[in-house]
Amino acid sequence: QVQLVESGGGLVQAGGALRLSCVASGTDFSIDTMAWYRQGPGKERELVATITGGGSTGYANPMKGRFTISRDNAKSTVYLQMNSLKPEDTADYYCVDVTHNWWGRGTQVSVSS
């Protein structure tokens, strides 16, 4: 049974930082491509960042330079370091195993102005 469990969300002021974590179980995590998606209030779900099993990364344009995706295969964990947060980053953030299209339940991030 595959599980993706996110943590690290919360309330932060604009300009602040948060680090999201996602622990995977029930899969050969090290070879899976992982991603973070988000969905803000009244907005469509959008891709935030991706990382392959080999560590190659990709980012949506609004996140470039502010967000960093990384992974620790030994811990079956993918991270999203978010810096210089803006109110428009307020959203539910989801961890996704892209290889198998598995989704976590999400963690909420709120950025106050």
Secondary structure by P-SEA (a helix, b strand, c coil): cbbbbbcbbbbbcccbbbbbbbbbccccccccccccccccccccccccccccccccccccccccccbbbbbcccccbbbbbbcccccccccbbbbbcccccccccbbbbbbcc
